[in-house]
Amino acid sequence: MSDSRAWEMRVFLRVASTGSFSAAGRELSMTASSTAKLITRIEQRLGVRLIERSTRRLRLTAEGALYRERAEALLGDLDALDAEVTGEARSPTGLIRINVSVPFGRHCLLPVLPEFRRTYPDIALDLKLTDEVVDLYAAQADIAFRAGALSDSSLLAIKLGDVRRRIVASPGYIEAHGTPQSASDLERHECLGFNFRRAAAVWPLRSGGRLTDREVHGLIAANNGETVRHLALLGLGLARLADYHVRDDLAAGNLVAVLDEEVVDSEAFHILYTGRERTPRRVRAFLDFMTPRLKRILALPFVP
């Protein structure tokens, strides 16, 4: 690979990362116009559009996302080769963009990060915690954590385990409103919900020996599981949350589980990542480090 081709890739990656010709240019000591012209030159050589321009933002096309993915892998291999040949440290370097739900990030991923940082001090992490499901390519993310069925076959996945859901409430709420004894009792209770687009106001439960989607009602909804957990701790209603999310609260007695025999739903939990056959070294290091540790966290026994 020529030096000029490698430089073009590095400029493209900075534009893809910053979402701006001017911001990328400042980082590379280039003008915005020269940065834009270089990207245009790459597109003309390849015969495809890599970046959609608008007055508000830049967005990678599907071809641009693929180019970014392969360019990162190629440059990562080049940097690793240079380090190996010159005898420099072989520890992976670079930035990893991570998309993770608020509960999983707060209760599973973040506690493991100090050990990861000690092991890989040269890897930078860009964390985005949100319960909204985003497209990895559109969000320019390298790794995402997802519960439920996988829909994007273009991504690679590692299964971390199966996550059980629990219905929980604070002792104060139970004292004031009673303990639901069956799925039908939920009609008389305040059920805390979610307000993002993919959320459905139904809880899968076993009722009368059959599995059914029980419609629930409540006057409070939030956009992430951590907020719903706090609402439950405050005694404002019942919440249906992942076991890992409320395990510590159950052990401490701050929340109690109800209808455990009726709550039978669980979801597979995966790490998703881009890379296909060429995964950057920094991403591979993250996956190899995190996978066994997160599997152990999800496999911890249930708290009664």
Backbone bond lengths (Angstrom), bond angles and torsions (degrees), N, CA, C in turn:
res aa  C-N    CA-C-N  psi(-1)  N-CA   C-N-CA  omega(-1)  CA-C   N-CA-C  phi
1 M - - - 1.466 - - 1.520 109.39 -
2 S 1.317 117.12 131.39 1.457 120.66 -179.62 1.520 110.70 -72.47
3 D 1.356 114.97 157.35 1.457 119.39 177.93 1.521 111.13 -61.60
4 S 1.350 116.83 -37.29 1.464 119.15 -178.96 1.524 110.86 -66.40
5 R 1.330 118.10 -38.41 1.466 120.41 179.11 1.535 110.17 -66.79
6 A 1.319 117.06 -41.15 1.463 120.01 177.62 1.527 110.80 -63.75
7 W 1.342 116.95 -39.72 1.458 120.04 178.65 1.526 110.71 -64.30
8 E 1.315 117.24 -41.72 1.462 120.48 177.29 1.526 110.48 -57.70
9 M 1.319 116.03 -43.51 1.470 119.55 179.46 1.527 110.86 -62.81
10 R 1.308 117.41 -42.01 1.463 119.88 -179.02 1.529 110.68 -65.38
11 V 1.323 117.23 -39.19 1.464 119.75 177.16 1.533 109.83 -64.68
12 F 1.331 116.40 -45.49 1.461 119.77 179.06 1.532 110.81 -58.46
13 L 1.321 117.57 -43.02 1.460 120.78 -179.31 1.521 111.50 -63.82
14 R 1.325 118.00 -36.08 1.458 119.73 177.96 1.521 110.51 -68.75
15 V 1.323 117.11 -38.76 1.468 119.84 176.57 1.517 109.81 -63.98
16 A 1.339 116.89 -44.57 1.465 120.49 179.67 1.520 111.19 -62.57
17 S 1.318 116.84 -36.33 1.462 121.02 -178.31 1.518 112.00 -73.19
18 T 1.331 116.80 -43.97 1.471 120.37 -175.69 1.519 112.68 -86.46
19 G 1.353 116.82 -22.52 1.457 119.94 -176.98 1.513 113.42 70.90
20 S 1.328 116.54 22.13 1.465 119.39 -175.04 1.522 109.55 -155.58
21 F 1.337 116.54 134.45 1.450 120.16 174.70 1.529 111.12 -66.65
22 S 1.319 116.09 -41.51 1.466 119.56 -177.16 1.531 111.15 -67.95
23 A 1.347 117.17 -42.72 1.468 119.85 -179.81 1.521 110.83 -65.54
24 A 1.330 116.84 -43.41 1.464 119.87 177.74 1.523 110.06 -63.62
25 G 1.332 117.15 -41.30 1.452 120.59 179.22 1.509 112.67 -60.94
26 R 1.340 116.35 -41.65 1.471 119.13 178.98 1.528 111.12 -61.51
27 E 1.330 116.78 -40.57 1.456 120.16 -179.60 1.524 111.59 -67.15
28 L 1.328 116.90 -28.36 1.465 121.57 -175.25 1.530 112.63 -105.61
29 S 1.339 115.94 7.94 1.475 121.25 -178.21 1.525 111.36 59.47
30 M 1.321 116.17 43.11 1.457 123.22 176.98 1.519 108.47 -124.79
31 T 1.326 116.80 159.30 1.451 120.05 173.26 1.525 109.05 -80.60
32 A 1.329 115.52 160.47 1.459 119.79 178.61 1.522 110.78 -62.56
33 S 1.326 117.43 -38.92 1.466 120.59 -177.69 1.522 111.35 -68.13
34 S 1.341 117.45 -40.68 1.463 119.14 179.05 1.524 111.08 -69.05
35 T 1.325 116.81 -33.27 1.464 120.06 176.18 1.519 110.25 -64.95
36 A 1.342 116.64 -45.59 1.465 120.71 179.54 1.529 111.14 -63.18
37 K 1.332 116.54 -39.37 1.467 119.91 -179.87 1.522 110.84 -66.01
38 L 1.319 117.70 -37.16 1.461 120.29 178.58 1.522 110.53 -64.03
39 I 1.347 116.79 -42.85 1.464 119.88 178.22 1.529 109.98 -62.78
40 T 1.321 116.76 -41.64 1.467 120.39 177.70 1.523 110.65 -60.74
41 R 1.327 116.90 -38.65 1.460 120.68 179.46 1.530 110.96 -64.00
42 I 1.339 116.50 -40.09 1.465 119.64 176.90 1.530 109.79 -62.09
43 E 1.334 116.38 -45.70 1.467 120.83 -178.60 1.525 111.08 -62.29
44 Q 1.314 116.71 -40.18 1.463 119.90 -179.96 1.528 110.85 -66.42
45 R 1.320 116.43 -38.89 1.457 119.15 178.89 1.529 111.20 -66.53
46 L 1.342 117.04 -39.79 1.462 121.24 -178.15 1.524 112.23 -81.74
47 G 1.332 116.80 -22.93 1.453 120.34 -178.30 1.511 113.94 76.61
48 V 1.332 117.84 21.03 1.468 122.17 178.13 1.523 109.15 -138.33
49 R 1.322 115.82 157.94 1.467 121.37 175.50 1.530 108.02 -87.77
50 L 1.319 116.69 125.68 1.455 121.59 179.72 1.529 112.75 -97.88
51 I 1.334 116.27 -31.12 1.463 121.30 -175.74 1.520 109.05 -133.22
52 E 1.328 115.88 128.76 1.459 121.12 172.71 1.521 108.45 -85.81
53 R 1.339 116.89 124.67 1.451 121.79 179.89 1.519 110.27 -97.06
54 S 1.323 115.49 142.52 1.459 121.33 170.08 1.513 107.41 -148.09
55 T 1.317 116.48 171.75 1.464 119.70 -179.39 1.523 111.64 -70.69
56 R 1.333 117.30 -18.01 1.461 120.78 -175.20 1.523 112.66 -100.25
57 R 1.352 117.68 -39.08 1.453 118.63 -174.03 1.520 110.35 -160.64
58 L 1.326 114.25 164.93 1.456 121.71 172.45 1.521 108.37 -104.46
59 R 1.332 116.61 142.71 1.456 120.40 -179.59 1.515 109.54 -138.61
60 L 1.333 116.23 133.45 1.455 120.60 178.26 1.523 110.57 -69.80
61 T 1.317 116.33 137.14 1.454 121.12 169.56 1.527 108.23 -77.66
62 A 1.328 117.68 175.20 1.464 120.64 176.09 1.523 110.26 -59.89
63 E 1.347 115.74 -40.03 1.462 119.60 177.24 1.524 110.96 -66.81
64 G 1.332 116.57 -36.12 1.454 120.55 177.77 1.520 112.18 -65.52
65 A 1.336 116.22 -39.89 1.464 120.17 178.37 1.527 110.74 -63.77
66 L 1.342 115.65 -41.24 1.460 119.12 177.55 1.530 111.22 -65.71
67 Y 1.328 116.93 -41.67 1.464 120.84 179.04 1.525 110.11 -62.53
68 R 1.327 116.36 -42.75 1.469 120.13 178.68 1.526 110.90 -60.52
69 E 1.319 115.63 -44.81 1.455 121.09 -178.31 1.528 111.14 -61.05
70 R 1.335 116.10 -48.55 1.460 119.90 -177.89 1.524 111.32 -70.97
71 A 1.333 117.51 -36.77 1.462 120.50 179.39 1.524 110.83 -63.82
72 E 1.324 116.93 -42.58 1.461 120.28 178.30 1.522 110.69 -60.72
73 A 1.335 116.07 -42.57 1.463 119.69 -179.39 1.526 110.97 -65.84
74 L 1.330 116.88 -44.84 1.455 120.53 -178.70 1.528 112.10 -64.11
75 L 1.334 116.25 -46.25 1.459 119.59 -179.71 1.525 111.13 -67.57
76 G 1.339 115.68 -34.84 1.461 118.50 176.05 1.512 111.80 -62.71
77 D 1.338 116.41 -41.52 1.463 120.10 177.28 1.525 111.00 -65.16
78 L 1.335 117.46 -40.27 1.463 120.51 178.44 1.531 111.20 -62.42
79 D 1.336 116.05 -45.19 1.459 119.71 179.97 1.533 110.75 -64.07
80 A 1.344 116.34 -39.52 1.459 119.95 179.10 1.525 110.83 -65.49
81 L 1.341 116.26 -39.62 1.458 120.35 178.56 1.525 110.58 -64.12
82 D 1.322 117.18 -44.75 1.466 120.65 178.50 1.526 110.83 -58.90
83 A 1.349 115.19 -43.59 1.465 119.23 -178.66 1.519 110.92 -65.53
84 E 1.329 117.15 -39.74 1.464 120.44 -178.85 1.527 110.99 -67.56
85 V 1.329 116.46 -44.65 1.455 120.36 -177.24 1.530 111.36 -66.40
86 T 1.324 116.29 -39.05 1.464 119.79 -177.45 1.518 112.67 -85.98
87 G 1.346 116.58 -1.58 1.458 120.15 177.59 1.501 114.50 78.58
88 E 1.334 118.31 14.97 1.457 120.94 178.94 1.526 110.37 -77.48
89 A 1.289 116.15 170.80 1.461 121.20 179.65 1.515 110.31 -56.83
90 R 1.333 115.63 138.83 1.456 120.19 -176.82 1.530 112.03 -95.61
91 S 1.302 116.38 6.38 1.458 118.89 -179.65 1.517 110.40 -63.44
92 P 1.345 118.58 134.05 1.475 120.66 -179.13 1.525 111.45 -60.50
93 T 1.314 115.09 148.98 1.453 121.41 178.29 1.522 109.15 -130.93
94 G 1.326 115.86 170.49 1.456 120.59 176.13 1.514 112.36 113.77
95 L 1.323 114.87 -178.57 1.463 122.61 -175.30 1.522 110.82 -104.44
96 I 1.336 116.58 136.65 1.464 122.73 172.92 1.526 107.74 -117.60
97 R 1.333 116.46 124.56 1.466 121.76 177.12 1.518 108.22 -97.25
98 I 1.338 116.34 125.11 1.463 121.52 -171.97 1.518 109.38 -123.22
99 N 1.331 116.34 130.84 1.455 123.39 175.83 1.524 108.05 -112.62
100 V 1.323 117.05 123.98 1.462 120.53 -174.13 1.516 109.22 -148.22
101 S 1.344 116.51 147.48 1.462 119.98 177.72 1.528 109.52 -66.05
102 V 1.322 115.79 155.04 1.462 120.18 -178.12 1.535 111.55 -60.73
103 P 1.344 119.77 -48.13 1.472 118.74 -179.39 1.523 113.37 -63.27
104 F 1.339 117.70 -46.09 1.453 119.54 -177.98 1.523 110.39 -66.47
105 G 1.320 116.53 -39.99 1.450 119.16 177.21 1.509 112.21 -61.74
106 R 1.330 115.58 -48.17 1.470 120.79 -176.29 1.525 112.30 -66.79
107 H 1.324 118.62 -42.22 1.459 121.33 -169.89 1.528 114.54 -100.77
108 C 1.328 118.59 -17.47 1.461 120.48 -177.23 1.523 112.87 -120.31
109 L 1.340 116.64 -52.54 1.462 119.73 -173.26 1.525 113.03 -75.51
110 L 1.322 117.20 -50.71 1.466 119.83 -174.90 1.531 113.06 -58.72
111 P 1.339 119.95 -39.90 1.469 118.42 179.21 1.522 114.30 -61.44
112 V 1.346 118.02 -21.65 1.461 121.27 -178.51 1.529 111.68 -91.03
113 L 1.333 117.15 -15.69 1.462 120.17 -174.44 1.528 114.65 -62.99
114 P 1.337 121.20 -36.87 1.470 118.13 178.85 1.527 112.90 -56.42
115 E 1.344 116.70 -42.86 1.462 119.88 178.66 1.527 110.86 -65.53
116 F 1.337 116.45 -38.98 1.463 119.66 177.97 1.518 110.96 -63.02
117 R 1.327 117.22 -42.97 1.462 120.57 -178.53 1.529 110.64 -64.94
118 R 1.328 116.96 -36.51 1.464 119.01 177.39 1.528 111.31 -66.84
119 T 1.335 115.91 -33.98 1.461 120.52 -178.07 1.519 111.56 -78.84
120 Y 1.342 116.81 -38.42 1.470 121.44 -177.31 1.534 109.11 -127.06
121 P 1.318 117.69 73.82 1.474 120.31 -174.88 1.522 114.35 -68.80
122 D 1.349 117.70 -14.62 1.462 119.81 -176.82 1.526 113.19 -97.22
123 I 1.327 117.50 0.65 1.463 120.59 177.21 1.529 108.49 -93.40
124 A 1.322 116.37 125.58 1.463 121.87 177.00 1.530 109.01 -92.05
125 L 1.322 116.58 144.65 1.457 122.35 -178.16 1.521 110.19 -121.35
126 D 1.326 115.89 132.59 1.466 123.07 175.04 1.522 106.31 -117.05
127 L 1.338 116.44 103.58 1.458 122.22 -173.62 1.525 111.01 -98.44
128 K 1.333 115.83 131.79 1.457 120.60 172.54 1.524 107.58 -123.88
129 L 1.331 115.75 112.01 1.457 121.30 179.45 1.516 109.15 -98.69
130 T 1.324 116.44 115.45 1.463 122.16 178.52 1.518 108.99 -156.83
131 D 1.331 116.08 143.97 1.456 120.14 176.84 1.523 112.07 -87.45
132 E 1.322 117.84 -4.81 1.457 120.91 173.05 1.529 108.86 -75.09
133 V 1.335 116.60 135.15 1.459 120.82 176.59 1.522 108.12 -81.34
134 V 1.326 116.37 121.57 1.455 121.10 -178.12 1.519 109.48 -114.93
135 D 1.318 115.57 156.90 1.452 121.56 174.54 1.522 109.01 -76.65
136 L 1.337 116.93 127.36 1.457 120.21 -175.65 1.514 111.87 -60.30
137 Y 1.332 116.91 -40.64 1.457 119.42 -177.55 1.519 110.48 -70.46
138 A 1.334 116.67 -43.65 1.464 119.61 179.87 1.525 111.04 -64.32
139 A 1.336 116.23 -36.85 1.463 120.37 -179.70 1.517 112.42 -84.60
140 Q 1.340 117.06 -1.76 1.465 122.65 -179.16 1.525 110.80 56.10
141 A 1.342 115.91 40.29 1.458 121.71 179.70 1.523 110.17 -97.73
142 D 1.329 116.38 146.91 1.457 122.00 176.60 1.524 111.49 -90.96
143 I 1.338 115.74 -33.95 1.463 121.84 -173.99 1.521 108.84 -139.29
144 A 1.337 115.62 142.31 1.468 120.82 173.60 1.513 108.65 -139.12
145 F 1.308 115.69 152.81 1.458 122.34 175.33 1.521 107.40 -111.15
146 R 1.343 117.20 129.78 1.454 120.67 -173.63 1.529 111.43 -137.23
147 A 1.337 115.56 139.37 1.456 122.31 171.40 1.521 108.69 -103.58
148 G 1.321 116.81 144.73 1.458 120.79 176.25 1.513 113.02 99.37
149 A 1.333 113.89 -171.24 1.461 120.87 -176.63 1.523 110.71 -66.20
150 L 1.327 115.60 144.51 1.455 121.09 178.55 1.516 109.23 -92.07
151 S 1.340 115.97 132.62 1.464 119.65 -175.70 1.517 113.06 -112.58
152 D 1.328 118.50 -21.19 1.462 121.41 -176.01 1.522 109.55 -101.20
153 S 1.321 117.37 102.16 1.458 121.78 -176.29 1.520 112.57 -74.76
154 S 1.345 117.98 -9.31 1.460 120.27 179.89 1.521 112.18 -79.67
155 L 1.334 116.97 -10.08 1.455 121.25 -179.05 1.526 110.39 -98.01
156 L 1.310 115.85 154.28 1.453 122.12 174.74 1.525 108.38 -92.67
157 A 1.331 116.54 149.10 1.464 120.32 -173.82 1.519 110.65 -138.52
158 I 1.327 115.17 143.78 1.461 123.07 172.09 1.527 106.90 -124.11
159 K 1.322 117.53 123.36 1.463 120.28 -179.86 1.523 109.93 -79.89
160 L 1.331 115.32 128.96 1.457 121.31 178.65 1.515 112.25 -94.95
161 G 1.318 117.02 -24.17 1.455 120.27 -179.55 1.509 110.96 152.88
162 D 1.331 115.06 -176.14 1.463 122.26 176.25 1.521 108.73 -107.83
163 V 1.322 115.53 129.90 1.458 122.00 -174.57 1.519 109.65 -105.32
164 R 1.306 116.58 121.15 1.457 122.00 178.11 1.523 110.26 -85.63
165 R 1.334 115.74 144.42 1.466 121.03 175.44 1.527 109.43 -94.94
166 R 1.321 116.13 148.94 1.467 122.56 176.55 1.523 108.94 -129.22
167 I 1.320 116.35 145.84 1.466 121.50 170.23 1.517 106.81 -99.36
168 V 1.324 116.29 123.70 1.460 120.74 -172.75 1.525 110.35 -131.93
169 A 1.308 114.12 160.01 1.470 121.65 175.70 1.515 108.08 -154.90
170 S 1.312 116.59 161.33 1.461 120.29 177.18 1.521 109.68 -77.37
171 P 1.330 118.25 154.03 1.474 119.91 174.74 1.526 112.37 -56.07
172 G 1.347 116.41 -34.67 1.459 119.17 179.45 1.516 112.17 -65.63
173 Y 1.335 116.63 -40.03 1.465 119.37 177.85 1.524 110.30 -64.50
174 I 1.329 117.36 -43.32 1.463 121.39 -179.91 1.528 110.26 -62.21
175 E 1.326 116.47 -41.90 1.464 119.84 179.64 1.528 111.11 -63.39
176 A 1.322 117.00 -36.95 1.464 120.31 -177.35 1.518 112.71 -81.02
177 H 1.344 118.12 -32.79 1.459 120.21 -171.12 1.527 114.42 -119.74
178 G 1.314 117.12 -6.02 1.449 120.24 179.86 1.516 112.69 86.67
179 T 1.326 115.10 164.37 1.468 121.08 -179.67 1.516 109.71 -95.26
180 P 1.330 119.43 123.90 1.461 120.01 175.62 1.520 110.54 -63.86
181 Q 1.328 115.98 132.61 1.462 121.21 -177.43 1.522 112.92 -100.22
182 S 1.327 117.11 -17.31 1.462 120.94 -179.85 1.522 108.58 -149.66
183 A 1.330 115.12 168.22 1.461 119.88 -179.72 1.520 111.76 -59.28
184 S 1.326 117.19 -35.77 1.467 120.00 -178.81 1.524 112.33 -65.83
185 D 1.332 117.14 -23.40 1.465 120.21 179.57 1.527 112.44 -66.52
186 L 1.319 117.65 -18.56 1.458 120.21 -178.44 1.522 112.22 -62.89
187 E 1.322 116.87 -22.69 1.463 120.08 178.74 1.524 111.64 -60.08
188 R 1.332 116.23 -25.94 1.463 120.33 -176.53 1.531 111.99 -98.77
189 H 1.317 117.07 10.01 1.466 119.84 -176.74 1.528 111.17 -120.96
190 E 1.330 114.69 154.42 1.457 122.09 173.52 1.536 108.17 -79.81
191 C 1.318 116.43 115.22 1.463 121.49 -178.63 1.529 109.30 -108.43
192 L 1.299 116.10 117.03 1.456 121.93 -177.56 1.527 109.95 -72.34
193 G 1.323 116.52 136.94 1.461 119.94 -174.47 1.510 113.48 -126.76
194 F 1.340 114.10 -174.47 1.457 122.77 178.89 1.523 108.72 -117.46
195 N 1.326 115.97 149.57 1.462 119.33 -176.93 1.518 113.51 -114.66
196 F 1.344 118.60 10.65 1.449 117.44 175.73 1.526 109.73 -82.67
197 R 1.327 115.02 165.39 1.472 120.65 -166.37 1.515 113.74 -59.38
198 R 1.325 117.77 -38.65 1.457 118.77 -173.04 1.522 112.78 -82.87
199 A 1.347 117.88 -4.83 1.450 120.24 -177.27 1.528 110.89 -73.82
200 A 1.327 116.20 139.02 1.467 122.07 176.81 1.523 108.04 -118.95
201 A 1.323 116.76 140.28 1.466 121.81 -177.64 1.520 110.58 -83.97
202 V 1.324 116.71 49.04 1.464 122.45 176.70 1.517 108.95 -133.72
203 W 1.334 116.15 143.76 1.453 122.16 175.93 1.520 108.16 -118.95
204 P 1.332 119.49 121.01 1.470 120.94 178.07 1.526 110.03 -68.00
205 L 1.329 116.78 123.21 1.467 122.11 -177.27 1.517 109.56 -142.05
206 R 1.329 115.54 157.63 1.454 120.78 171.67 1.522 108.45 -91.78
207 S 1.312 116.24 123.81 1.463 121.65 -178.41 1.522 108.95 -134.93
208 G 1.351 116.01 122.00 1.460 119.52 -179.51 1.511 113.03 62.58
209 G 1.322 117.03 31.90 1.452 121.00 178.96 1.517 114.45 84.16
210 R 1.339 119.85 -2.74 1.461 121.22 178.49 1.508 110.54 -123.47
211 L 1.327 113.13 153.76 1.460 120.20 179.08 1.515 109.26 -83.74
212 T 1.335 116.11 130.63 1.456 119.97 -178.41 1.524 110.08 -143.28
213 D 1.313 115.89 153.76 1.457 120.96 173.32 1.521 107.98 -90.13
214 R 1.320 115.82 106.37 1.461 121.30 -176.37 1.520 109.80 -86.98
215 E 1.322 117.32 120.56 1.456 120.94 176.87 1.513 109.26 -72.96
216 V 1.329 116.31 133.02 1.457 121.59 -178.17 1.522 109.33 -121.90
217 H 1.334 114.70 161.74 1.463 120.07 -176.44 1.531 109.46 -135.30
218 G 1.301 115.06 149.79 1.457 120.51 176.89 1.519 109.92 -167.15
219 L 1.313 115.46 161.09 1.463 121.34 -178.35 1.520 112.88 -100.08
220 I 1.355 117.21 -0.78 1.459 120.50 -179.49 1.516 109.02 -129.20
221 A 1.326 115.90 130.98 1.466 121.96 175.34 1.522 108.46 -136.05
222 A 1.314 116.44 151.50 1.464 121.26 -178.25 1.524 109.29 -137.05
223 N 1.320 115.44 168.62 1.463 119.52 -174.29 1.521 113.71 -99.93
224 N 1.346 117.86 7.10 1.461 118.96 174.59 1.521 110.11 -156.51
225 G 1.331 115.30 156.02 1.451 121.10 -174.83 1.511 114.01 -66.58
226 E 1.335 117.17 -31.20 1.458 119.09 -179.31 1.530 111.02 -65.82
227 T 1.322 117.02 -37.51 1.463 119.95 176.51 1.519 110.49 -67.48
228 V 1.327 117.23 -41.81 1.468 120.01 177.39 1.522 110.33 -60.73
229 R 1.319 117.44 -40.64 1.473 120.50 177.09 1.529 110.80 -59.03
230 H 1.329 117.43 -45.55 1.471 120.13 179.49 1.522 111.34 -64.10
231 L 1.321 116.97 -37.31 1.465 119.51 176.65 1.521 110.98 -61.61
232 A 1.331 116.39 -40.65 1.462 119.68 177.15 1.522 111.07 -65.31
233 L 1.326 117.69 -41.94 1.466 120.87 178.27 1.530 111.63 -60.97
234 L 1.333 115.96 -30.67 1.463 120.38 179.32 1.524 112.79 -80.54
235 G 1.330 116.82 -0.40 1.453 120.30 177.73 1.510 114.98 80.82
236 L 1.339 117.12 24.06 1.465 120.18 -175.43 1.516 113.91 -93.45
237 G 1.318 118.27 0.64 1.457 119.01 176.46 1.515 112.80 157.38
238 L 1.337 114.60 -177.85 1.456 122.58 174.90 1.528 108.86 -85.27
239 A 1.318 116.64 146.54 1.456 121.22 178.61 1.522 109.44 -132.45
240 R 1.315 116.57 142.31 1.469 122.29 175.61 1.531 107.07 -107.66
241 L 1.346 115.60 109.22 1.456 120.99 -171.92 1.532 110.33 -136.35
242 A 1.329 115.28 162.60 1.464 120.46 179.56 1.519 110.41 -67.23
243 D 1.327 115.68 147.80 1.462 120.84 -178.64 1.528 111.69 -57.63
244 Y 1.351 117.76 -43.21 1.459 118.85 -178.99 1.520 111.79 -63.08
245 H 1.326 116.26 -25.24 1.461 121.89 -176.18 1.523 111.80 -73.67
246 V 1.325 117.38 -33.46 1.470 120.65 -174.16 1.519 112.38 -115.54
247 R 1.342 117.88 6.92 1.467 120.83 -175.69 1.522 111.83 -57.46
248 D 1.327 117.90 -46.59 1.466 120.69 -178.70 1.524 111.43 -66.88
249 D 1.342 116.86 -38.09 1.470 119.94 178.96 1.518 111.18 -65.67
250 L 1.334 117.53 -38.62 1.457 120.91 177.90 1.521 110.81 -66.35
251 A 1.331 116.91 -42.03 1.459 120.32 -179.97 1.522 111.70 -64.91
252 A 1.334 116.53 -34.35 1.464 120.85 -179.12 1.522 112.93 -83.71
253 G 1.322 117.56 -9.03 1.457 120.84 -178.27 1.512 113.99 82.04
254 N 1.328 117.67 7.98 1.461 120.25 179.05 1.527 112.08 -76.69
255 L 1.318 116.35 -23.76 1.461 122.92 172.19 1.515 108.62 -132.15
256 V 1.319 116.24 154.04 1.467 121.70 174.64 1.520 107.89 -125.34
257 A 1.330 116.11 146.35 1.456 121.44 178.41 1.522 110.06 -89.90
258 V 1.324 115.94 141.04 1.460 121.60 177.60 1.524 108.98 -127.68
259 L 1.323 115.68 155.81 1.467 123.00 176.37 1.528 112.55 55.62
260 D 1.333 116.77 34.54 1.456 119.05 -177.49 1.528 112.62 -60.82
261 E 1.321 117.29 -31.53 1.468 119.70 179.25 1.525 111.32 -71.66
262 E 1.329 116.63 -27.22 1.460 120.54 -179.01 1.525 112.64 -88.48
263 V 1.332 116.87 -24.26 1.464 120.24 -179.11 1.526 108.20 -83.36
264 V 1.314 116.48 106.38 1.465 120.41 -173.96 1.529 111.95 -118.42
265 D 1.320 117.33 0.44 1.465 117.52 -174.64 1.522 111.58 -85.04
266 S 1.302 114.86 144.17 1.453 122.47 174.04 1.521 107.82 -146.12
267 E 1.317 115.95 159.70 1.456 120.92 -178.59 1.519 109.71 -132.36
268 A 1.326 115.12 142.99 1.455 119.52 173.65 1.524 109.35 -70.16
269 F 1.318 115.71 144.40 1.466 120.89 -179.96 1.520 108.06 -120.41
270 H 1.351 115.84 130.79 1.461 121.65 -174.91 1.531 111.45 -129.48
271 I 1.331 114.54 155.51 1.454 121.56 160.84 1.524 106.68 -96.39
272 L 1.313 116.58 127.63 1.459 121.54 175.41 1.527 108.74 -109.10
273 Y 1.328 115.57 143.88 1.455 118.26 178.77 1.518 110.40 -153.05
274 T 1.311 114.51 155.46 1.452 121.12 175.52 1.523 108.80 -89.68
275 G 1.298 116.24 168.91 1.455 118.73 175.43 1.504 113.91 136.01
276 R 1.329 116.51 -28.14 1.461 120.22 -177.35 1.529 109.86 48.47
277 E 1.341 117.35 -125.51 1.463 118.50 -175.31 1.523 113.16 -81.50
278 R 1.334 118.61 -7.46 1.460 120.58 -178.43 1.532 108.65 -129.01
279 T 1.323 115.76 92.09 1.454 121.19 179.36 1.526 108.89 -92.52
280 P 1.351 118.12 127.40 1.465 119.99 178.83 1.524 111.78 -55.22
281 R 1.332 116.28 148.01 1.466 120.91 -176.77 1.518 112.04 -58.61
282 R 1.320 117.34 -39.24 1.460 119.28 -178.07 1.524 110.95 -65.40
283 V 1.347 116.90 -37.92 1.470 121.11 178.40 1.519 109.87 -68.97
284 R 1.338 116.98 -42.29 1.460 120.03 178.74 1.522 110.75 -62.70
285 A 1.337 117.40 -39.63 1.462 120.65 178.02 1.525 110.81 -61.89
286 F 1.336 116.95 -42.70 1.462 121.31 178.79 1.527 110.43 -62.38
287 L 1.326 116.92 -46.32 1.461 120.99 -178.67 1.521 111.20 -63.08
288 D 1.322 116.94 -45.99 1.462 120.31 -177.97 1.528 111.34 -65.67
289 F 1.330 116.36 -33.36 1.471 119.79 179.71 1.527 111.22 -75.69
290 M 1.329 116.51 -47.18 1.454 120.96 -171.40 1.534 114.08 -77.97
291 T 1.314 117.99 -35.33 1.466 120.18 -171.23 1.525 112.66 -56.06
292 P 1.327 121.41 -53.73 1.471 118.46 -178.41 1.518 113.46 -65.39
293 R 1.317 117.68 -33.65 1.463 120.60 -178.56 1.528 111.06 -71.00
294 L 1.331 116.74 -42.63 1.461 119.32 -179.93 1.533 110.86 -71.64
295 K 1.310 117.51 -32.59 1.464 119.84 174.61 1.530 110.53 -60.78
296 R 1.320 116.70 -41.30 1.473 119.85 179.37 1.523 110.82 -65.68
297 I 1.331 117.03 -39.09 1.463 119.32 179.73 1.524 110.45 -63.83
298 L 1.327 117.51 -45.81 1.462 120.35 -178.95 1.516 112.43 -68.72
299 A 1.336 117.93 -24.12 1.460 121.22 -177.34 1.527 113.10 -88.56
300 L 1.333 117.99 0.18 1.447 119.71 178.37 1.523 110.46 -57.97
301 P 1.347 118.64 144.56 1.474 120.33 -177.55 1.516 112.77 -63.40
302 F 1.336 115.22 151.85 1.457 120.66 177.64 1.518 111.41 -66.55
303 V 1.321 115.94 145.59 1.457 121.30 172.98 1.517 108.10 -89.55
304 P 1.331 119.55 125.88 1.476 120.89 -178.93 1.526 111.60 -59.97
